[in-house]
Amino acid sequence: MTLTAEQKRQAAKERYNASLEHCPARQLLETISSKWVTLILLALVDGQQRHSDLRRRIPGASQKMLTSTLRSLERDGLVTRHVTASVPVRTDYELTDLGHSLLRVVTEMKEWAEENMDDVAASRMDHDRHRLEFD
């Protein structure tokens, strides 16, 4: 029997509940909510990038953090790695179709953060000011 897309979504809802401590969906949420994952996905929006290009596009990312995060994204099927035999070896990374589907969500979150940062900053200042008054 072939399931419709809606039936597949419903079956996944029943099978995975990210609110449960040991649910694989919860573990995936923890992974994809990392700032490094977000920044890497956004850096790959323009297509295939070399490891060194990604380091330049993501200030503050150490080589170790970038490599570790890229390996995790590759393992999860969000990024593909292309190795070209040359001197030195060239390694390029690119979003998969699954990675592009996540990129849409990440892009919306980025845009929301940029559009609402002034309000969030004002709220933080107000909260901190009130807290100081009561401490």
C-alpha positions in Angstrom: 0.0 0.0 0.0 1.3 3.4 -1.0 1.0 6.2 1.6 0.2 9.8 0.9 2.5 12.5 2.1 0.0 13.4 4.8 -0.2 9.7 5.9 3.6 9.6 6.1 3.7 12.8 8.3 1.1 11.3 10.6 3.0 8.0 10.9 6.2 10.0 11.8 4.3 12.0 14.4 3.2 8.7 16.0 6.7 7.2 15.8 8.7 10.2 16.9 8.0 12.5 19.7 10.8 15.1 20.3 9.5 15.8 23.8 10.6 12.3 24.9 14.2 12.2 26.3 15.6 9.4 24.2 13.7 10.1 21.0 15.9 10.2 17.8 14.0 13.3 16.7 15.0 15.1 19.8 18.6 14.2 19.2 18.3 15.5 15.7 16.8 18.8 17.0 19.8 19.2 19.3 22.1 18.7 16.4 20.4 21.0 13.9 19.8 23.8 16.4 23.6 24.3 16.8 24.8 27.8 15.8 27.5 26.1 13.7 25.1 24.0 11.8 23.0 27.1 11.1 26.0 29.1 9.9 27.3 26.3 7.7 23.9 25.7 6.1 23.6 29.5 5.4 27.2 29.5 4.0 26.3 26.7 1.6 23.3 28.5 0.2 25.3 29.6 -2.9 26.4 26.1 -3.7 29.5 24.0 -3.3 32.2 25.5 -1.1 35.7 24.4 -0.2 36.5 23.8 3.5 38.8 26.9 3.5 36.1 29.1 2.0 33.7 28.0 4.7 36.2 29.0 7.3 36.5 32.4 5.8 32.7 32.8 5.5 32.1 31.7 9.2 34.2 33.9 11.4 35.1 32.3 14.8 34.7 28.7 13.5 37.8 26.8 14.3 39.0 24.2 11.8 38.2 21.5 14.4 34.7 22.7 15.0 34.0 23.2 11.3 35.3 19.7 10.4 33.4 18.1 13.2 30.1 19.8 12.3 30.6 19.0 8.6 31.1 15.3 9.4 28.0 15.3 11.5 26.0 17.0 8.7 27.4 14.5 6.2 26.4 11.6 8.5 22.9 13.0 8.8 22.6 13.3 5.0 22.4 17.1 4.9 25.7 17.7 3.2 27.8 15.8 0.7 31.6 15.9 0.6 33.5 15.8 -2.6 37.2 15.0 -2.5 39.4 15.9 -5.5 42.8 14.2 -5.7 45.2 17.1 -6.2 48.1 18.6 -4.3 46.9 19.6 -1.8 43.8 17.5 -1.7 40.7 19.6 -2.4 37.6 19.0 -0.3 34.3 20.6 -1.2 30.9 20.5 0.6 27.4 20.9 -0.8 23.9 20.7 0.5 21.9 17.6 -0.4 18.2 17.8 -1.2 17.5 17.1 2.5 19.9 19.9 3.5 18.1 22.3 1.1 14.8 21.4 2.8 16.3 22.3 6.2 17.9 25.4 4.8 14.5 26.9 4.1 13.6 26.6 7.8 17.0 28.0 8.9 16.7 30.9 6.5 13.3 31.8 7.9 14.8 31.7 11.5 17.7 33.9 10.4 15.3 36.4 8.8 13.1 36.4 11.9 16.1 37.0 14.1 17.2 39.9 12.0 13.8 41.4 11.8 13.1 41.1 15.5 16.5 41.8 17.1 15.7 45.4 18.1 12.6 44.2 20.0 14.5 41.3 21.6 17.3 43.7 22.6 14.8 46.1 24.2 13.1 43.3 26.0 16.5 42.1 27.4 17.4 45.6 28.6 14.0 46.0 30.3 14.2 42.6 31.9 17.8 43.2 33.2 16.8 46.7 34.5 13.9 45.2 36.4 16.0 42.4 37.8 18.6 44.8 39.0 15.8 46.9 40.8 14.6 43.8 42.7 18.0 42.3 43.6 
